[in-house]
Amino acid sequence: MASPDGFRLTVAESGGTAQLELAGEFDLAAVGQVEAVLDGVFQAPAPGRVVLDLRHLRFIDAAALGTILRAGERSRAAAIELFVVRPRGLANRVFTLTRAGRELSLVDGPEVLA
């Protein structure tokens, strides 16, 4: 799913893992789209693992970070593993500056989950 502002969300499910790949600018305009997809992912039958792949994001704002942190809370409450593939460049600074990475299982690439 792509939006006019350049945000793109791709969802794939395989072997008990739901993978959401986000690209472009994840900001308030895209939060509703991502939360709607996450609502579907966390409904029964829920996967055992959810991967949020943020490698292709150029920008993350506070609203988007809140969505990611809420996904972490929801996964813990539902006993679902959630892994966040760390964004690169400036988009990664939001995790460094806010220390939000302490609340999440951050990994450098999806290959470490294989």
TAVENKA-V500613 format. One record per pair of residues at least 4 apart in sequence whose ideal C-beta (glycine too) atoms are under 8 Angstrom apart, sorted by the first residue. I is the first residue (numbers start at 1). J is the second residue. D is the distance in whole Angstrom. If there is no record, write none. Layout:
[[I | J | D] [I | J | D]]
This chain:
[[1 | 8 | 7] [1 | 9 | 5] [1 | 10 | 8] [1 | 33 | 7] [2 | 6 | 8] [2 | 7 | 7] [2 | 8 | 5] [2 | 9 | 8] [3 | 7 | 5] [3 | 8 | 8] [3 | 29 | 7] [3 | 30 | 6] [3 | 33 | 7] [5 | 24 | 7] [5 | 25 | 6] [5 | 27 | 8] [5 | 29 | 6] [5 | 30 | 7] [6 | 24 | 4] [6 | 25 | 6] [7 | 22 | 7] [7 | 23 | 7] [7 | 24 | 4] [7 | 25 | 6] [7 | 26 | 6] [7 | 27 | 8] [7 | 29 | 7] [7 | 30 | 4] [7 | 33 | 8] [8 | 22 | 7] [8 | 23 | 4] [8 | 24 | 5] [8 | 56 | 8] [9 | 20 | 6] [9 | 21 | 7] [9 | 22 | 6] [9 | 23 | 8] [9 | 30 | 7] [9 | 33 | 6] [9 | 34 | 6] [9 | 37 | 6] [10 | 20 | 7] [10 | 21 | 4] [10 | 23 | 8] [11 | 18 | 7] [11 | 19 | 7] [11 | 20 | 5] [11 | 21 | 8] [11 | 37 | 6] [11 | 41 | 8] [12 | 18 | 8] [12 | 19 | 5] [12 | 21 | 8] [13 | 17 | 7] [13 | 18 | 5] [13 | 19 | 7] [13 | 47 | 7] [14 | 19 | 8] [16 | 47 | 5] [16 | 48 | 4] [16 | 49 | 6] [17 | 47 | 6] [17 | 48 | 7] [17 | 49 | 4] [17 | 50 | 7] [17 | 51 | 6] [17 | 113 | 8] [18 | 41 | 5] [18 | 47 | 4] [18 | 49 | 7] [18 | 50 | 5] [18 | 51 | 7] [19 | 50 | 8] [19 | 51 | 4] [19 | 53 | 6] [19 | 110 | 7] [20 | 34 | 7] [20 | 37 | 6] [20 | 38 | 8] [20 | 41 | 7] [20 | 50 | 7] [20 | 51 | 7] [20 | 52 | 5] [20 | 53 | 7] [21 | 53 | 4] [21 | 55 | 8] [21 | 56 | 7] [22 | 26 | 6] [22 | 34 | 7] [22 | 52 | 7] [22 | 53 | 7] [22 | 54 | 6] [22 | 56 | 7] [22 | 57 | 6] [23 | 56 | 4] [23 | 57 | 6] [24 | 56 | 7] [24 | 57 | 7] [24 | 58 | 6] [24 | 59 | 8] [25 | 30 | 7] [25 | 57 | 7] [25 | 58 | 6] [25 | 59 | 4] [26 | 30 | 5] [26 | 31 | 8] [26 | 34 | 7] [26 | 54 | 8] [26 | 57 | 5] [26 | 59 | 7] [26 | 60 | 5] [26 | 61 | 7] [26 | 64 | 4] [26 | 91 | 8] [27 | 31 | 7] [27 | 59 | 7] [27 | 60 | 8] [27 | 61 | 4] [27 | 63 | 7] [27 | 64 | 6] [28 | 61 | 6] [28 | 63 | 4] [28 | 64 | 7] [30 | 34 | 6] [30 | 64 | 7] [31 | 35 | 6] [31 | 63 | 5] [31 | 64 | 6] [31 | 66 | 8] [31 | 67 | 5] [32 | 36 | 6] [33 | 37 | 7] [34 | 38 | 6] [34 | 64 | 8] [34 | 67 | 6] [35 | 39 | 6] [35 | 67 | 6] [35 | 70 | 8] [36 | 40 | 7] [37 | 41 | 6] [38 | 42 | 6] [38 | 67 | 8] [38 | 71 | 6] [38 | 74 | 7] [39 | 43 | 7] [41 | 46 | 7] [41 | 47 | 7] [41 | 50 | 6] [42 | 46 | 6] [42 | 50 | 8] [42 | 74 | 5] [42 | 75 | 8] [42 | 78 | 6] [42 | 80 | 7] [46 | 78 | 6] [46 | 80 | 6] [47 | 80 | 7] [48 | 80 | 6] [48 | 81 | 6] [49 | 80 | 7] [49 | 81 | 4] [49 | 82 | 8] [49 | 83 | 7] [49 | 113 | 8] [50 | 71 | 7] [50 | 75 | 6] [50 | 80 | 6] [50 | 81 | 7] [50 | 82 | 5] [50 | 83 | 7] [51 | 82 | 8] [51 | 83 | 5] [51 | 84 | 8] [51 | 85 | 7] [51 | 110 | 6] [51 | 113 | 6] [52 | 68 | 6] [52 | 71 | 7] [52 | 82 | 7] [52 | 83 | 7] [52 | 84 | 5] [52 | 85 | 7] [53 | 85 | 4] [53 | 110 | 6] [54 | 60 | 7] [54 | 68 | 8] [54 | 84 | 6] [54 | 85 | 6] [54 | 86 | 7] [54 | 87 | 4] [54 | 91 | 7] [55 | 85 | 5] [55 | 86 | 7] [55 | 87 | 6] [55 | 88 | 6] [55 | 109 | 7] [56 | 87 | 8] [57 | 87 | 5] [57 | 91 | 4] [58 | 89 | 7] [58 | 90 | 7] [58 | 91 | 6] [59 | 90 | 7] [59 | 91 | 6] [60 | 64 | 5] [60 | 65 | 6] [60 | 68 | 8] [60 | 87 | 7] [60 | 91 | 5] [60 | 94 | 5] [61 | 65 | 7] [61 | 94 | 8] [62 | 66 | 6] [63 | 67 | 7] [64 | 68 | 7] [65 | 69 | 6] [65 | 94 | 6] [65 | 98 | 7] [65 | 100 | 6] [66 | 70 | 6] [67 | 71 | 7] [68 | 72 | 7] [68 | 84 | 7] [68 | 100 | 7] [68 | 104 | 7] [69 | 73 | 7] [69 | 100 | 6] [69 | 103 | 6] [69 | 104 | 7] [70 | 74 | 6] [71 | 75 | 6] [71 | 82 | 6] [72 | 76 | 7] [72 | 82 | 6] [72 | 84 | 8] [72 | 103 | 6] [72 | 104 | 5] [73 | 77 | 6] [74 | 78 | 6] [74 | 80 | 8] [75 | 80 | 4] [75 | 81 | 7] [75 | 82 | 4] [76 | 82 | 8] [81 | 105 | 7] [82 | 104 | 7] [82 | 105 | 6] [83 | 105 | 5] [83 | 106 | 8] [83 | 107 | 5] [83 | 113 | 6] [84 | 104 | 5] [84 | 105 | 7] [84 | 106 | 5] [84 | 107 | 7] [85 | 106 | 8] [85 | 107 | 6] [85 | 108 | 7] [85 | 109 | 6] [85 | 110 | 6] [86 | 92 | 6] [86 | 95 | 7] [86 | 101 | 8] [86 | 106 | 5] [86 | 107 | 7] [86 | 108 | 6] [87 | 91 | 4] [87 | 92 | 5] [87 | 95 | 8] [88 | 92 | 6] [92 | 96 | 6] [93 | 97 | 6] [94 | 98 | 6] [94 | 100 | 7] [95 | 99 | 8] [95 | 100 | 5] [95 | 101 | 4] [95 | 104 | 8] [95 | 106 | 7] [96 | 101 | 7] [100 | 104 | 7] [101 | 106 | 5] [107 | 112 | 5] [107 | 113 | 7] [108 | 112 | 7] [110 | 114 | 8]]
